[in-house]
Each structure stands twice: as C-alpha cells, then as structure tokens.
C-alpha cells in the first residue's frame, strides 16, 4: 500500500518538537499568543458573519485561558499568581459576556489588551531552559 504524502506532517513534527523542548516561560508565551490569535480570528470571522468560527475560536481561547489558570502555582507564585488568577477569572467572565452577544466586540478587544499586556510581561522573563523547573 502506497503512503500518501502529508504536507502538514513536517510542520506538525517541528511544532511538537518545539513544544516538547520548550521551557515553561516559552510555553506560557506560546499559549498567550494562541489565545490572542484565536480572539483575532473570532473578530475577523464576525466581520464575515461566520458565527460558527467566532464561537469555535472563542471556545479555544477560553480553554487556553482556563489552562493557564489551572497551571498557576499559588505557593511559589505568591502575589503574581494571585493577580494572574484574578485577571484570568475576569477574562473568562468577559468570554461569557461576549458569547451572550457576539455583535458586541468590546469584551474580546478588552481581553486581547489584557492578554497582550500579560504576554509582554512574560517576554521579559529570562529563559529558564537548563534550570530547575519553576512555576508561577
């Protein structure tokens, strides 16, 4: 049986290798970028009146934020973890507000501003590769 060439297989393998070899700071940064990109995708889909893509994108972004929340280490992260928890909670509330009225884009724009600010902060953290794993 002949194998079918999959042009996405190499990309998927490279992405998986990057994820598996990344440190925590890089992984959090990648997750934040993913949530921001899904929010942007939702806003673009709304302009095209593609309600299904809007809701799917918001669903993925919400899952990312919930994952970020679930990974917080309150013992080691202290006040920073507490503040991030409050921001993630607020973001999830805004996703609920948005899903009730997807024509109102203010919640998603607000979410992206918050996520972008958090992402900028994460980008300033030193790379922890090769060090003992730490959680925030």
C-alpha positions as CSV (number, residue, x, y, z in Angstrom):
1,X,0.0,0.0,0.0
2,X,1.4,3.4,-1.0
3,X,1.7,6.1,1.7
4,X,0.1,9.4,0.9
5,X,2.3,12.5,1.4
6,X,1.0,14.8,4.1
7,X,2.5,18.3,3.6
8,X,1.5,19.2,7.2
9,X,3.3,16.3,8.9
10,X,6.7,18.1,8.9
11,X,5.2,21.2,10.3
12,X,3.3,19.2,13.0
13,X,6.5,17.3,13.9
14,X,8.5,20.6,14.1
15,X,5.8,22.2,16.3
16,X,5.6,19.2,18.6
17,X,9.4,19.1,19.0
18,X,9.4,22.9,19.8
19,X,6.7,22.3,22.4
20,X,8.4,19.3,24.0
21,X,11.7,21.0,24.3
22,X,10.5,24.5,25.4
23,X,10.8,25.8,28.9
24,X,7.8,27.0,31.0
25,X,8.3,30.7,30.1
26,X,8.2,29.9,26.4
27,X,5.2,27.6,26.7
28,X,3.2,30.2,28.6
29,X,4.2,32.8,26.0
30,X,3.0,30.4,23.2
31,X,-0.3,29.8,25.0
32,X,-0.9,33.5,25.4
33,X,-0.1,34.1,21.7
34,X,-2.5,31.3,20.8
35,X,-5.3,32.9,22.8
36,X,-4.7,36.3,21.3
37,X,-4.7,34.8,17.8
38,X,-7.9,32.9,18.4
39,X,-9.5,36.2,19.6
40,X,-8.3,37.9,16.5
41,X,-9.7,35.1,14.4
42,X,-13.1,35.4,16.1
43,X,-13.2,39.2,15.4
44,X,-12.3,38.6,11.7
45,X,-14.9,35.8,11.4
46,X,-17.5,38.2,12.9
47,X,-16.8,40.7,10.1
48,X,-17.6,37.9,7.7
49,X,-20.7,36.9,9.6
50,X,-19.2,33.4,10.3
51,X,-20.9,32.7,13.6
52,X,-19.5,29.1,13.8
53,X,-15.9,30.2,13.5
54,X,-16.5,33.0,16.0
55,X,-17.8,30.6,18.6
56,X,-15.2,27.9,17.9
57,X,-12.4,30.5,18.2
58,X,-13.7,31.9,21.4
59,X,-14.1,28.4,22.8
60,X,-10.4,27.6,22.0
61,X,-9.2,30.9,23.5
62,X,-11.3,30.2,26.7
63,X,-9.8,26.7,27.0
64,X,-6.3,28.2,26.8
65,X,-7.0,30.8,29.5
66,X,-8.5,28.1,31.7
67,X,-5.4,26.0,31.2
68,X,-3.2,28.9,32.1
69,X,-5.3,29.4,35.3
70,X,-5.1,25.7,36.2
71,X,-1.3,25.8,35.9
72,X,-0.8,28.7,38.4
73,X,1.3,27.8,41.4
74,X,0.0,29.9,44.2
75,X,2.6,28.7,46.7
76,X,5.6,29.7,44.7
77,X,3.9,32.4,42.6
78,X,2.6,34.4,45.6
79,X,1.1,37.8,44.7
80,X,1.9,37.5,41.0
81,X,-0.1,34.2,40.8
82,X,-2.9,35.8,42.7
83,X,-3.1,38.7,40.3
84,X,-2.9,36.5,37.3
85,X,-5.7,34.3,38.7
86,X,-7.9,37.4,39.1
87,X,-7.1,38.5,35.5
88,X,-7.8,35.0,34.1
89,X,-11.1,34.9,36.0
90,X,-12.1,38.3,34.7
91,X,-11.2,37.2,31.1
92,X,-13.4,34.1,31.5
93,X,-16.2,36.3,32.6
94,X,-15.8,38.5,29.6
95,X,-15.9,35.5,27.3
96,X,-19.3,34.6,28.8
97,X,-20.5,38.2,28.3
98,X,-19.3,38.1,24.7
99,X,-20.9,34.7,23.9
100,X,-24.3,36.2,25.0
101,X,-24.0,39.0,22.4
102,X,-21.3,38.3,19.8
103,X,-22.1,41.5,18.0
104,X,-20.6,43.4,20.9
105,X,-16.8,43.1,20.3
106,X,-15.8,45.2,23.4
107,X,-15.2,42.2,25.6
108,X,-12.9,40.5,23.1
109,X,-10.9,43.7,22.5
110,X,-10.6,44.2,26.2
111,X,-9.4,40.6,26.6
112,X,-6.8,41.0,23.9
113,X,-5.4,44.1,25.6
114,X,-5.1,42.2,28.9
115,X,-3.6,39.1,27.3
116,X,-1.2,41.3,25.3
117,X,0.0,43.0,28.4
118,X,0.5,39.7,30.2
119,X,2.3,38.4,27.1
120,X,4.6,41.4,27.1
121,X,5.5,40.7,30.7
122,X,6.2,37.1,30.0
123,X,8.5,38.0,27.1
124,X,10.7,40.0,29.5
125,X,11.3,37.0,31.8
126,X,14.6,35.1,31.3
127,X,14.6,31.8,29.6
128,X,14.6,29.0,32.2
129,X,15.9,26.3,29.9
130,X,18.6,24.3,31.7
131,X,17.5,25.5,35.1
132,X,15.4,23.7,37.7
133,X,11.7,23.9,36.5
134,X,9.8,26.6,38.2
135,X,6.1,27.5,38.1
136,X,4.4,30.9,38.6
